[in-house]
């Protein structure tokens, strides 16, 4: 499991950690907004866009 996790994007893992650590002490509604903000940031990275293009190319 750790090998798979280590292979993931450092930006995505950092955002995941931020969402978990900050969200644990928030009301659910605020935690979900934090998660959505982190997802938006992660999806806008160059790495995410490259992987999305590769995924869509395989689907054709």
C-alpha positions as CSV (number, residue, x, y, z in Angstrom):
1,X,0.0,0.0,0.0
2,X,2.8,2.4,0.9
3,X,4.6,1.8,-2.3
4,X,1.5,2.7,-4.3
5,X,0.9,5.8,-2.2
6,X,4.5,6.9,-2.6
7,X,4.2,6.7,-6.4
8,X,1.3,9.3,-6.4
9,X,1.7,13.0,-7.1
10,X,3.4,14.9,-4.2
11,X,0.9,17.8,-4.7
12,X,-2.1,15.6,-4.5
13,X,-0.8,13.8,-1.4
14,X,0.0,17.2,0.2
15,X,-3.6,18.4,-0.5
16,X,-5.0,15.2,0.8
17,X,-3.1,15.6,4.0
18,X,-4.2,19.2,4.3
19,X,-7.9,18.2,3.8
20,X,-7.7,15.4,6.4
21,X,-5.8,17.3,9.0
22,X,-7.9,20.5,8.8
23,X,-11.2,18.7,8.2
24,X,-11.0,16.5,11.2
25,X,-11.7,19.5,13.5
26,X,-14.4,21.2,11.4
27,X,-18.1,20.7,11.0
28,X,-18.9,18.4,8.1
29,X,-20.1,21.2,5.8
30,X,-16.8,23.1,6.2
31,X,-14.7,20.0,5.8
32,X,-16.5,19.1,2.5
33,X,-15.8,22.6,1.2
34,X,-12.1,22.2,2.2
35,X,-12.1,18.9,0.3
36,X,-13.7,20.5,-2.7
37,X,-11.1,23.3,-2.7
38,X,-8.2,20.8,-2.5
39,X,-9.7,18.8,-5.3
40,X,-10.0,21.9,-7.5
41,X,-6.3,22.8,-6.9
42,X,-5.2,19.2,-7.5
43,X,-7.2,18.9,-10.7
44,X,-5.7,22.1,-12.1
45,X,-2.1,20.8,-11.8
46,X,-0.1,20.0,-15.0
47,X,0.3,16.4,-13.8
48,X,-3.4,16.0,-13.4
49,X,-4.1,17.4,-16.9
50,X,-1.5,15.1,-18.4
51,X,-3.0,12.1,-16.7
52,X,-6.5,13.0,-17.8
53,X,-5.4,13.4,-21.4
54,X,-3.7,10.0,-21.3
55,X,-6.8,8.4,-19.7
56,X,-9.1,9.9,-22.4
57,X,-6.7,8.8,-25.1
58,X,-7.0,5.2,-23.9
59,X,-10.8,5.3,-23.8
60,X,-11.0,6.1,-27.6
